[in-house]
C-alpha cells in the first residue's frame, strides 16, 4: 500500500482489508437497514472478522509468534518505514480494530441506565487515534505507535479511524451519549458548538508552542505559560460566545413557549366550550384530558377523571364495554360510531371515536365524543307511533288513499286503492300512472293527462285541491269519483296525497232523481192543463145553461 507522503509509514494490506470489512459492517447496521435481517447478519459477521483480526495481531505482538496473517494478502518489500514486522499493522491499529469491531457487534446493546457500550468503545478508539494524530502534528513517533519494537500507524489510517469512530458513535444518533450531542435542547446545542473547539484549541496551542520554541522565539517555560494563557483566553471567549447564543436561543424558546401556552389556553377554552362530553385517552385507555361538559355530566372535577381508565369512569367496569368503538379504533386506526345505552350512564349516547396520530403517523391516542341522544330517541319513538297510527288509518280506510310525486308517479296505495282500481298488488298499482287509470278524455273534453297535470300543479301551489274526476278501472270500466289532493313533505321531498271516493252510486241516484223530477214536472204540467180545460168546459156549460133558461 502507498504512504501519504514520502518518509511516512504505509497502510498495511490487513489494515485496508479491515477498513473494508468494518465499513461494510457500519453500512449494514444503519438504523434504516436494521429491519433487514440478511444485512444485519452480514454487518455482524464483518464486525466479528475485523475484531478477530485485531485480536490475532495483538497476540502476535504479545506472544512473539507469527501466525502468517500479516502478508496473507500482499507481500511487503523489506525496508518499509517505521515497520518492525513486514505487512503487520501497528499495535494501536490492532487495538482500534478490536475496539471498533466489538463496538459494532454491540451497537444495539444498552445498560439499564441507558448507556451504550458501543459508544464507549468507539470513544476509546477515537482517543487512541487522537494520540496518533498528535504524534504526527508534534513529530512524536511514539504517539503514532512508532516505538522501536512496534510498527507505526499510517497517517491515512489515523484519518480513516477518526471517520470510523464518528460513524459508530452516531450510528444510533438519538441513543446514549450521541443523543446528548444531537439533542435539540440547550445542552445539545452547547455540546455541538464547543466539542470541536475543546479538542482543536489545546492541540493547536500545543503545536504553536513547539513551533515557537523550535524557532527560538521563547523558551520552554515562557511557551508553557503562553499556551496556558492562550487556552484560558480562548476558552473564555468560546464559552462567552456559546452562552450568548444559548441565551438568544432561550429567549426565542421562551417566546415560542409563550405563544404555545396561548394556543394551548385557547384550545382548552374551545375544548371546554363544546356542549358534548369529550375526552382524550392514550392507547391504554387512560384518560389524558377532559372538557367541562364531561366533568359536569359525571359530577367530578377534571383532576378526579384524568389518569383513570375510561371504562371505570364511563361504565363503572373493570374492562372495556361491549361494542366499545374505542377498541375498533385501536384495532384499525379508523373512526367508529356506536350507539351506547348503558344503565350506568342513564341516557342513550351516540359515541364517536377518532384516532390521534403523531408526526410519524403512529396512533398515540383516541378522541372520544359522546352525544346525548335522549331527545332524538323521544322524537324517534313519537315518529314511530305516528307512523303506526297513520299506517293503521291508511290501511283501514274505506276510501282509496295513495301517495304520488308531482308528475304522476305513484309511490304507494292502500288496500282500498287496489280494490277500487282492480289492481292485483301494490307493485301492479305503483307501476301505473294517473293517465293509465283514466279515460283518454274527461267529460269536459280535456285530455285526462293534461288535466291531471293541471290539477296536481294547483294542489302543489295551494296545498290542497278538490275536484271530480272520471277514472277507469283495469278492466276498462269507468266510474266517477271525487279526488282530494293534499301537499305533503317527506324529508326534503314534496309529494301529494290523493283520497279518491267513488261517487258512481251518488251520481246515478242524482240522475234518477233528476229524471223523476222531470217526469213529475211533465205530469204536473199535464195536470194543470187538464184542470184548465175542465174549468173552461164548466164555464161553457154554465153559459149554455144560462142561455137555455132564457
Steps between C-alpha positions, in 0.01 A plus 500: 500500500612861446592761761346849505839676483850371437665386820172414674387150587274321252154354568531122524291262290327353807414853614339582165308169506376568853386851403304347210337245731422750776360743241264233367400420858424864584299541178300180564417589860360847431162575658320510163620145423470347846175320415665312211629181657745394221678838524499482879668159487752625240584803714561296813708245310726772354535661845593164653767431235647848553516455878650152453779634275574764763517235776727272293735789423513592870585138575785517249644810672460367854609140441765558233343233277441565132161355399563568132209745462711814452593433138216266412353743245812686379871472570667820616858563380776528760605839628153651553505817716405460871422132438634240743315203351436505128130526411391522864270783605598726791429385856258788562335425163435143617362631828273741313367227268422284801319794668305612191410143400374432854311832494305402186429154640333669800359803318143436624594387853430741786518497879214553745600866528483547122872497425627336181831308537559533125532877537745463789714260290489741203602795720791294637613419145462867405720602796773258389468636144524858629827413676636369169387821324675709765811294434494609135419862589772528766749269329496247787533154343412308816148657499426342162614163618850542365676353803812310405344155519164594348379609157361858487140594398482655153362854464214397271422221749466771767258699283300186414472407868373851592222470243425141602470587870268792422286267287473246783424764766217642290376166363213542749480881504216529751634243746748516786776762493441595136142585596642777722695646207214478250241629747305812402524624860746761626744238624518334158548834326782595740667163453491526121651850505777432752605139441715562195645817654587319825696244299657739248616786726737298728645313201552822302644694796739212574615500139555878508699463826733245339539710185594807708749305711664345193523844335669635816234765559457397865619226735302203629382672821372810322340282229315296762370814674401651166315179400307497830404867467395452139294193589328683786427807287371298206282284724355812665419650159348177372302450821373861491408466132318172564321644807381798291366268232330283764344811659359613165374150438345493848327834434357365175398183681322700772323711238396185315391345830290807570331471162455129559343566842261748337407247232452230766283733707289589196475131412387412854240780493370367168512145637301601809245698297382184322157399625560129441710305753847445351814337635837388362666174597825320425542154353456337844155658555640755747317834482746784433265798457129577548275794425267676741190332355626153593603610849153649549322184377707278730482742792878488546787743458740450205776410748288211632448367146841544334723196542207259552394228257218613273286192571533556876374857466235447232367150579624416850658178369848348517518434125396661174125525434351258248500644146725783619591704188836581663608138451409520132701821457804349674470194278477664156598863558169631363208698643212298644144597598295293742177552690558420868212454743660415833277505812802624696495822296122526495457662159552369147820632340627516145874440544757598235866401537772641273872412496782742587825458305845645570731646235622148413139389432495275808173492692560639848148557629129530433247785519172386657187711435171402668177667390183472710229378262214474753295768323569339163383165636178659627440655160571166332253327733234764429566465127467122518173530688378758248601273213313208658187712543524639147558152356197369692285782362656463158436125478157495664347792312202414276607778267786447259810680633816523295826695493653635183769742391420804288524380143288194556708213649319304773696418814247288687133423542285334765284192462194710413700646208584156365138395530365819343716475188510121485880470536649164596767635734668817619780441253241482223349829618822703537613389155216709353439875457181705557443509124504118497207507745299758307318505164670694222261796540314642795127587464592867432698391192850558644771237470523312831881521502504877450224568750660269761826697481304823545316364807830388658662836428215684671527268802874565530446875479198523735582203720155354433271427204158333489325401176298231325674260263400220269725199564538170320559164664751244370214314331402817310193587708466873559373660820466847644680596819592798710874558535657687790868589441706619799861613489732321746873508574701186564855598590606751235255369239155649437236237410123482459250294692189414301174381654265361238134436586279311252178704449356292215197397707443855611522624141259229389262593783525864406420408137202289609369780722546747218302270264219462755490874545473546125221238484319666788534833334346361179219338699442822690485698182257244352286518812493878492396498133222249571366704790501812284308322229241373756456850633445631148253216430308575820490864404357417158242264655394774736470739208283249310282438801446874532402529138258208529330658800456818310 
